[in-house]
Amino acid sequence: MVTRRQFIGRSTAAVLGAGLVSRAGAATLPEAATSDRATLVAPGLPPNGRPYHPVVTLNGWSAPWRMRDGWKEFHLVAEPVTREISKGMVAHLWGYNGQSPGPTIECVEGDKVRIFVTNRLPEHTTIHWHGILLPNGMDGVGGLTQPQIPVGKTFVYEFEMKKSGTFMYHPHADEMVQMAMGMMGFIVVHPRNPAFMRVDRDFVFLINAYDIDPGSYTPRINTMTDFNLWTWNSRAFPGIDSLVVRTGDRVRIRFGNLTMTNHPIHMHGYDFEVTCTDGGWVPKSARWPEVTVDVAVGQMRAFEFDAAHPGDWAMHCHKSHHTMNAMGHAVPTMIGVDHRGIAQKINRLIPEYMVMGDKGMADMGEMEMPLPENTLPMMTGTGPFGPLEMGGMFTVVKVRDGLGRGDYADPGWYAHPEGTQAYELRL
């Protein structure tokens, strides 16, 4: 048994610094590292066990473990959490170890994994290891393969990672509520051979969505289609981390979908190949070039590309409503309607009222209108040339020359070489 000081010091949790606290369980439990920050933690090398090249979790981190009698032991705590969706808005969610999604679990093909799950929710729960090949009694389906984990109790899952790939974890108990409240996490099983499918930068995130009324904090769990916050790792643009890449890197981006609809994920400036699903690695003979890959509900996808083209390249869901925030679905279309006369009469009663939407919605990206408590503007974000007019599932892949091998710091906006930028025609 290692001491708390030895365990934290030898784990990746040490890099969480002041944001990390300890939640020790019984004497046989490993530490349950936790953080309530939506901060990307740059990966470090594994402290023990089989070698691998670690992943980078957008706005998150990877769970530490301890080695004990040949088992790699993790500790997840299911609990209510507070998550900043983006600056100016927080949500009261459920998650793991202080966050939604929970920390990424990284291990290696052939590892024997023991995961302690402590339930601090107000109701029972389980965890299903989505895509993992394991004994039936470890599959995590409450009532079918195991009893539910009661409030305050800890259950133990034990299995061997039989294959490498891209997976996730989520409850199989009161699913409609628990996943709608943000309970999910990523699993990456690295190949036993570190040289197999090796990349220089490996990013992960989960796609999720919430319906949170302006001024409120808790998701409406009965929503089926009309979500107003489309998020990656429970973050909306501009709160989603940029993906910082060094020119020449081989890059992998992995993502899974736990929303109620599919998402065509599109990246600008590159074509790529889908190299992995939750079913396993895709043979080279079965791949083809894409610039958009659709990920259906419950699916995982990973694509790869060689970062040959420097710049700030957008990456987003190509469903246009999914790059917006806090949309009011009952707002009428006013394009082409001259309502200035009516607006003058309204101004006598409401001096702050303004004409909007008659020429489109682009002006909303520039206006700084008063907002209700705890919500986000529908269109937001500012780039080097003005408003970006985006929200939701949008971020930027920043490809730069001269970055250090482990440098994930935001390099700022791209400086376009002369003659490589669109310009106004002057006659």
C-alpha positions in Angstrom: 0.0 0.0 0.0 1.4 3.4 -0.9 0.9 6.5 1.2 -1.2 9.4 0.0 1.9 11.5 -0.5 3.6 8.7 -2.5 0.5 8.0 -4.6 -0.2 11.6 -5.5 3.5 12.3 -6.1 3.8 9.4 -8.6 0.6 10.1 -10.5 -0.5 12.5 -13.2 -2.8 14.0 -10.6 0.2 15.9 -9.2 0.0 18.3 -12.2 -3.5 19.4 -11.1 -1.8 21.4 -8.3 -4.1 23.6 -6.2 -7.2 22.3 -8.1 -6.7 18.8 -6.7 -8.0 17.5 -3.4 -8.0 14.1 -1.8 -11.0 12.0 -1.0 -9.7 9.0 0.7 -12.0 6.0 1.2 -11.4 2.9 3.2 -7.9 1.7 3.8 -8.1 -0.6 0.7 -9.2 2.2 -1.7 -6.9 4.1 -3.9 -7.2 7.9 -3.8 -10.0 9.5 -5.8 -8.3 12.5 -7.3 -10.7 15.3 -8.1 -10.7 18.7 -9.8 -13.5 21.2 -10.4 -11.6 23.2 -13.0 -12.3 23.1 -16.8 -8.6 23.3 -17.5 -6.7 21.2 -20.0 -3.9 19.3 -18.2 -1.0 18.5 -20.5 -0.1 14.8 -20.3 2.9 13.4 -18.6 4.5 10.0 -19.1 2.9 7.1 -17.2 4.5 6.8 -13.8 4.6 3.0 -13.9 3.2 0.0 -15.8 3.4 -0.6 -19.5 4.7 2.4 -21.6 2.3 4.4 -23.8 1.9 7.8 -25.4 -0.8 9.7 -23.3 -3.8 11.5 -24.7 -4.9 15.1 -24.1 -8.5 15.6 -22.8 -10.1 18.9 -23.9 -10.9 20.9 -20.7 -9.9 17.9 -18.6 -7.4 15.4 -17.4 -6.6 11.7 -17.1 -7.3 9.8 -13.9 -4.3 8.7 -11.8 -3.9 5.1 -10.7 -1.9 2.9 -8.4 -0.3 -0.4 -9.1 -1.2 -3.1 -6.6 -0.4 -6.8 -6.9 -0.3 -6.6 -10.7 -3.6 -4.6 -11.0 -3.9 -1.0 -12.2 -6.4 0.5 -9.7 -8.6 3.6 -10.4 -11.2 5.2 -8.1 -14.2 7.0 -9.6 -16.7 8.9 -7.4 -20.2 9.5 -8.8 -21.4 12.8 -7.4 -23.1 16.1 -8.1 -20.7 18.6 -9.7 -20.7 22.2 -10.8 -19.4 22.7 -14.4 -18.6 26.0 -16.1 -20.1 25.7 -19.5 -18.3 28.8 -20.7 -17.4 32.1 -19.0 -20.6 33.5 -17.5 -22.5 30.3 -17.1 -22.3 27.3 -14.8 -24.5 24.2 -14.6 -25.4 21.9 -11.7 -24.6 18.5 -13.2 -23.8 15.0 -12.1 -20.4 13.5 -12.9 -17.3 11.9 -11.6 -14.4 13.2 -9.4 -15.6 16.8 -9.5 -16.2 17.1 -13.2 -18.5 16.3 -16.1 -17.3 14.4 -18.0 -15.3 12.5 -15.5 -11.5 12.0 -15.9 -10.2 10.0 -18.8 -9.1 6.4 -18.0 -6.0 5.4 -19.8 -4.5 2.0 -19.7 -2.7 -0.5 -22.0 -3.9 -3.6 -23.9 -3.3 -6.5 -21.5 -3.6 -4.5 -18.3 -5.6 -6.0 -15.5 -7.8 -3.1 -14.3 -9.6 -2.7 -11.0 -12.0 0.3 -10.8 -13.6 1.3 -7.5 -16.8 3.2 -8.0 -18.2 5.1 -5.0 -21.8 6.5 -5.2 -22.3 9.9 -3.7 -25.4 10.7 -5.8 -28.9 11.0 -4.3 -29.9 7.8 -6.0 -28.4 4.4 -7.0 -26.1 4.1 -10.1 -23.8 1.7 -12.0 -21.1 2.1 -14.7 -21.2 0.5 -18.1 -17.8 0.2 -19.9 -18.9 1.0 -23.4 -17.1 -1.1 -26.0 -14.9 -3.0 -23.6 -14.8 -6.8 -23.9 -15.2 -8.2 -20.3 -17.0 -10.8 -18.2 -20.8 -10.4 -18.2 -21.0 -9.6 -14.5 -18.7 -6.6 -15.0 -20.8 -5.0 -17.8 -22.5 -2.6 -15.4 -26.2 -3.0 -16.4 -28.2 -2.4 -13.2 -30.7 -5.2 -12.5 -29.4 -7.4 -15.3 -25.7 -8.1 -14.6 -25.4 -6.6 -11.1 -27.3 -5.0 -8.3 -27.5 -1.2 -8.4 -24.8 0.6 -6.4 -26.7 2.0 -3.4 -26.1 5.6 -2.2 -23.0 5.7 -0.1 -21.6 2.3 -1.2 -18.6 1.4 -3.3 -18.6 -1.4 -5.9 -15.5 -2.9 -7.6 -15.1 -3.7 -11.3 -12.3 -6.0 -12.4 -11.4 -7.0 -15.9 -8.5 -7.3 -18.4 -8.2 -5.0 -21.3 -8.3 -7.4 -24.2 -7.9 -5.0 -27.0 -6.7 -1.4 -27.6 -9.0 1.3 -28.9 -11.4 4.2 -28.2 -14.1 3.6 -25.6 -16.2 5.4 -22.9 -18.0 4.8 -19.6 -21.5 5.9 -18.6 -24.3 4.7 -16.2 -26.7 1.9 -17.0 -29.1 3.0 -14.2 -31.8 5.6 -14.6 -30.0 6.5 -17.9 -32.4 9.2 -19.0 -31.6 11.2 -15.9 -28.0 10.3 -15.3 -26.6 10.8 -18.8 -28.8 13.9 -19.3 -27.1 15.3 -16.1 -23.7 14.8 -17.6 -22.5 11.4 -16.3 -19.9 10.0 -18.8 -16.2 9.7 -19.3 -13.6 8.6 -21.9 -11.6 5.4 -21.9 -8.4 5.0 -24.0 -6.8 1.6 -24.2 -3.3 2.0 -25.8 -1.8 -0.7 -27.9 0.6 -3.2 -26.2 3.2 -2.2 -28.8 3.8 1.5 -28.3 4.9 1.8 -31.9 1.5 0.6 -33.3 -0.7 3.4 -34.5 1.7 5.9 -32.9 0.8 9.6 -33.2 2.5 12.8 -31.9 -0.7 14.4 -30.5 -3.8 12.5 -29.4 -6.9 14.6 -28.4 -10.2 13.2 -26.8 -13.6 14.7 -26.0 -17.2 13.5 -25.6 -20.1 15.2 -27.3 -23.0 16.0 -25.0 -26.0 18.4 -24.9 -28.1 20.1 -22.3 -31.4 22.0 -22.0 -30.9 24.7 -19.4 -33.3 27.6 -19.3 -31.7 31.1 -18.9 -31.5 31.9 -15.3 -31.6 28.3 -14.2 -28.7 25.9 -13.4 -30.0 22.3 -13.7 -30.7 20.6 -17.1 -34.3 19.7 -18.1 -33.9 15.9 -18.2 -37.1 15.2 -20.1 -35.9 17.1 -23.2 -35.7 14.8 -26.3 -34.8 17.1 -29.2 -34.9 20.8 -28.4 -31.6 21.2 -26.5 -30.2 24.7 -26.3 -26.6 24.0 -25.3 -24.5 21.8 -27.6 -21.2 21.0 -25.9 -17.9 19.1 -26.1 -16.9 17.8 -22.7 -19.7 19.9 -21.2 -18.2 23.1 -22.6 -19.6 25.5 -25.3 -17.6 27.8 -27.5 -15.7 29.9 -26.7 -15.1 27.8 -23.6 -13.8 24.7 -25.6 -10.0 24.4 -25.6 -8.2 24.9 -28.9 -6.3 21.9 -30.2 -2.7 23.1 -30.4 -0.6 21.2 -32.9 3.0 21.4 -34.1 3.6 21.6 -37.9 4.6 18.1 -39.0 2.9 16.3 -36.2 0.8 13.2 -36.8 -2.5 14.1 -35.0 -5.4 11.9 -33.8 -8.7 13.3 -32.6 -11.0 10.9 -30.8 -14.6 11.6 -29.8 -17.8 9.9 -28.7 -21.4 10.9 -28.9 -23.8 10.6 -25.9 -26.4 13.1 -27.2 -29.8 12.4 -28.7 -28.8 12.9 -32.3 -26.0 12.4 -34.7 -23.2 15.0 -35.4 -21.3 15.5 -38.6 -17.9 16.7 -37.3 -16.1 18.8 -39.9 -12.5 20.1 -39.9 -11.3 22.8 -42.2 -8.1 22.8 -44.1 -7.4 19.1 -44.1 -8.6 15.8 -45.3 -8.3 12.9 -42.8 -8.9 9.2 -42.4 -11.1 7.6 -39.8 -8.7 5.1 -38.1 -10.6 3.8 -35.1 -14.2 3.2 -33.9 -15.4 1.7 -30.6 -15.3 -1.6 -32.5 -11.5 -1.3 -33.0 -8.9 0.0 -35.4 -9.8 0.4 -39.1 -7.5 -1.4 -41.5 -5.7 0.8 -44.0 -7.5 -1.0 -46.8 -10.9 0.1 -45.4 -10.1 3.8 -45.0 -10.9 6.7 -47.3 -10.3 10.4 -47.2 -12.9 12.6 -45.6 -13.3 16.2 -44.3 -16.5 15.4 -42.3 -17.3 12.3 -40.3 -20.7 11.6 -38.9 -20.9 10.1 -35.4 -24.2 8.5 -34.5 -25.6 8.2 -31.0 -23.5 5.9 -28.9 -20.7 5.7 -31.4 -17.0 6.6 -31.0 -14.8 7.8 -33.9 -11.1 8.7 -34.3 -9.6 10.4 -37.3 -5.9 11.2 -38.1 -4.1 13.7 -40.3 -0.6 15.0 -40.8 -0.4 18.6 -39.7 1.2 20.0 -42.9 -0.7 23.3 -43.2 -0.1 26.0 -40.5 -3.1 28.2 -39.5 -6.2 28.5 -37.3 -8.5 25.8 -38.7 -12.1 25.6 -37.6 -13.5 22.3 -36.3 -17.2 22.0 -35.5 -20.4 20.1 -35.9 -21.9 20.9 -39.3 -25.5 21.1 -38.0 -25.8 24.9 -37.9 -28.0 25.0 -34.8 -25.3 23.0 -33.0 -22.9 26.0 -33.2 -25.3 28.3 -31.4 -26.0 28.8 -27.7 -29.2 29.2 -25.7 -31.5 29.3 -28.8 -35.1 30.3 -28.4 -36.9 27.9 -30.6 -40.1 30.0 -30.6 -38.5 33.2 -31.9 -40.3 34.2 -35.1 -38.3 34.9 -38.3 -38.3 38.7 -38.9 -36.1 38.8 -42.1 -37.6 41.3 -44.5 -40.1 42.7 -42.0 -39.9 46.5 -41.5 -40.9 46.9 -37.8 -39.1 50.2 -37.1 -42.4 52.0 -36.6 -43.6 49.4 -34.1 -40.2 49.6 -32.4 -40.6 53.3 -31.8 -43.9 52.7 -30.0 -42.4 49.9 -28.0 -39.5 52.1 -27.0 -41.9 54.4 -25.2 -42.6 51.6 -22.8 -39.3 49.7 -23.0 -36.5 52.2 -23.8 -33.9 49.4 -24.2 -35.9 47.6 -27.0 -34.1 47.5 -30.4 -34.9 46.3 -33.9 -33.3 42.9 -34.5 -33.4 40.1 -37.0 -34.9 42.0 -40.0 -31.7 41.6 -42.0 -30.5 38.3 -40.4 -28.9 37.5 -37.1 -25.3 38.6 -37.7 -25.8 41.7 -35.6 -26.2 39.5 -32.5 -22.5 38.6 -32.8 -21.6 42.3 -32.3 -24.1 43.4 -29.8 -23.4 43.2 -26.1 -27.0 42.9 -24.9 -28.0 42.4 -21.3 -28.6 38.7 -20.7 -30.6 36.8 -18.1 -28.7 35.4 -15.2 -26.6 32.3 -15.9 -26.9 31.9 -19.7 -24.8 32.5 -22.8 -25.3 34.7 -25.8 -26.6 32.8 -28.8 -23.6 33.9 -31.0 -20.3 34.8 -29.4 -16.5 34.7 -29.6 -14.1 37.2 -31.1 -11.3 36.5 -33.5 -8.5 38.7 -34.9 -10.9 40.2 -37.5 -14.1 40.7 -35.4 -17.0 38.6 -34.0 -16.8 34.9 -34.8 -20.6 34.6 -34.5 -20.4 31.0 -33.2 -21.2 29.0 -30.1 -21.8 25.4 -29.0 -19.7 22.8 -30.8 -17.0 24.9 -32.3 -13.3 25.2 -31.6 -10.0 25.8 -33.5 -7.1 23.5 -34.5 -4.1 25.8 -34.2 -1.2 24.4 -36.3 2.1 26.2 -35.7 5.8 25.9 -36.6 8.3 25.7 -33.9 6.2 24.4 -31.0 7.9 22.2 -28.4 7.0 18.5 -28.4 4.9 18.8 -25.2 3.7 22.4 -25.7 -0.1 22.7 -25.6 -0.2 26.4 -24.6 -2.5 28.6 -26.8 -0.1 30.3 -29.4 -2.6 33.1 -30.1 -4.0 34.0 -33.5 -2.3 33.0 -36.7 -0.2 35.6 -38.6 -1.1 35.0 -42.3 1.9 35.3 -44.7 1.6 38.1 -47.2 -0.5 37.2 -50.2 -2.3 34.3 -48.5 -5.4 36.1 -47.1 -8.7 37.1 -48.8 -8.9 40.8 -49.5 -11.3 43.4 -50.7 -11.4 44.2 -54.4 -10.9 48.0 -54.9 -11.9 49.3 -58.3 
